[in-house]
């Protein structure tokens, strides 16, 4: 069990998460009115990525043939969309992707963003010393290897990293 210190004034209280019962969905973080629970961003990022894959697999179970995934690869911010703030987009808009394969669509989005390169003039362009054709997401988060998530998703049978890109105007 992991103890979490509650935020607020007065006596310090603790909430305890039972690791055996926690499924890692994050609902407690969103619904806690006291904002007492935070994400441990220092945790093993590989573990977090594998949990995300397992939850996605649970959501798609029995629905694979009935699911179409759509990804808007536009306004690509350096932080997660869930952050309350962001910075200048790090890459130009790519477009809209659609697939029935969640692994292929994520791999295609990554490949397309990296192929497009970093937007000149963005804070990330300054960080790379002018080298605009780098792995965009590894430059933003050098300690997080997204390959862990994609490889695990493929290993779990969620899809494949192989894809064929069909451009439609």
C-alpha positions in Angstrom: 0.0 0.0 0.0 1.2 3.5 -0.8 0.6 6.3 1.6 -0.4 9.6 0.1 -0.3 12.8 2.1 -3.5 14.9 1.8 -3.0 18.5 0.8 -4.6 21.2 2.9 -4.3 23.1 6.1 -4.4 21.7 9.6 -3.7 18.2 10.7 -1.8 16.1 8.2 -3.9 13.1 7.2 -3.0 10.2 4.9 -4.9 8.3 2.3 -3.7 4.9 1.5 -3.9 3.3 -1.9 -4.1 -0.5 -1.9 -1.7 -1.6 -4.7 -3.5 -4.9 -4.9 -6.8 -3.2 -5.7 -5.6 -0.2 -7.7 -5.9 -0.8 -11.5 -4.0 2.4 -12.3 -6.9 4.2 -14.1 -6.3 7.5 -12.4 -9.9 8.1 -11.7 -9.1 8.9 -8.0 -6.8 11.7 -9.1 -9.5 13.3 -11.2 -12.5 12.8 -8.8 -10.8 13.7 -5.5 -12.3 17.1 -4.5 -9.5 17.8 -2.0 -6.9 17.2 -4.8 -5.2 14.9 -2.3 -3.8 12.4 -4.9 -1.1 13.2 -7.5 0.5 11.2 -10.1 4.0 10.0 -9.1 5.8 11.3 -12.2 9.1 9.8 -10.8 7.7 6.3 -11.0 9.2 3.9 -13.6 7.8 5.3 -16.8 8.0 1.8 -18.4 5.6 0.5 -15.7 3.2 3.4 -16.4 3.3 2.7 -20.2 2.7 -1.0 -19.7 -0.3 -0.2 -17.4 -1.7 2.1 -20.1 -1.4 -0.7 -22.7 -3.2 -3.1 -20.4 -6.0 -0.6 -19.8 -6.4 0.1 -23.5 -6.5 -3.7 -24.1 -9.3 -3.9 -21.5 -11.3 -1.2 -23.2 -10.9 -2.7 -26.6 -11.7 -6.3 -25.5 -14.5 -7.7 -27.6 -14.8 -4.4 -29.6 -11.8 -4.6 -32.0 -13.9 -5.2 -35.1 -16.3 -2.4 -34.0 -13.7 0.2 -33.3 -12.2 3.0 -35.5 -9.5 5.0 -34.0 -9.0 8.6 -35.1 -6.0 10.7 -34.2 -5.8 14.4 -34.8 -2.1 15.0 -35.2 -2.4 18.8 -35.0 -1.2 21.5 -32.6 1.4 19.1 -31.2 2.2 20.5 -27.8 5.4 19.6 -25.9 3.3 18.6 -22.9 0.5 16.1 -22.5 -2.9 17.6 -23.5 -4.0 17.0 -19.9 -1.6 19.7 -18.6 -3.3 23.0 -17.6 -0.8 24.9 -19.7 1.3 24.4 -22.8 3.9 25.9 -25.0 4.3 26.7 -28.6 3.6 23.6 -30.7 6.8 21.7 -31.4 5.8 20.5 -34.9 3.6 21.6 -37.7 0.2 20.1 -38.1 0.3 16.7 -39.8 -3.4 15.9 -40.3 -5.9 13.3 -39.3 -5.1 9.6 -39.0 -7.6 6.7 -38.9 -7.1 3.0 -38.2 -8.5 0.0 -36.6 -5.1 -0.8 -35.1 -4.2 1.3 -32.0 -0.5 0.4 -32.2 -0.2 1.2 -35.9 -1.9 4.6 -35.6 0.4 5.6 -32.7 3.5 4.4 -34.6 2.4 6.3 -37.7 1.8 9.5 -35.7 5.2 9.3 -34.1 6.9 8.6 -37.5 5.1 11.5 -39.2 5.9 14.0 -36.5 9.5 13.0 -36.5 9.6 13.1 -40.3 8.2 16.6 -40.3 10.7 17.7 -37.7 10.7 20.4 -35.1 9.0 23.7 -35.9 11.6 26.4 -36.4 11.4 29.1 -33.7 9.8 26.8 -31.1 11.5 26.5 -27.7 12.3 22.9 -28.7 14.3 24.1 -31.7 16.5 26.2 -29.4 17.0 23.1 -27.2 18.3 21.0 -30.2 20.9 23.6 -31.2 19.2 24.1 -34.6 19.0 20.3 -35.5 15.3 20.2 -36.5 15.3 16.6 -37.7 15.5 14.7 -34.4 13.2 12.4 -32.5 10.8 15.1 -31.3 9.3 13.2 -28.3 12.6 11.9 -27.1 14.0 15.4 -27.2 11.1 16.7 -25.1 11.2 13.8 -22.7 14.7 12.2 -22.9 14.1 9.8 -20.0 10.9 8.3 -21.5 11.2 5.6 -24.1 7.9 5.4 -26.0 9.2 2.2 -27.6 8.4 0.4 -24.4 4.7 1.2 -24.8 4.5 0.3 -28.5 6.5 -2.9 -28.2 4.5 -4.0 -25.2 1.2 -3.3 -27.0 2.4 -5.3 -30.0 3.5 -8.1 -27.7 0.1 -8.1 -26.0 -1.6 -8.6 -29.3 -3.1 -5.1 -29.4 -1.8 -4.4 -32.9 1.3 -4.1 -34.9 3.9 -1.3 -35.4 3.9 -2.2 -39.1 1.5 0.0 -41.2 0.8 1.2 -44.6 0.1 4.9 -44.9 -2.7 5.7 -47.4 -2.9 9.5 -48.1 -6.4 10.8 -48.9 -7.1 14.4 -50.0 
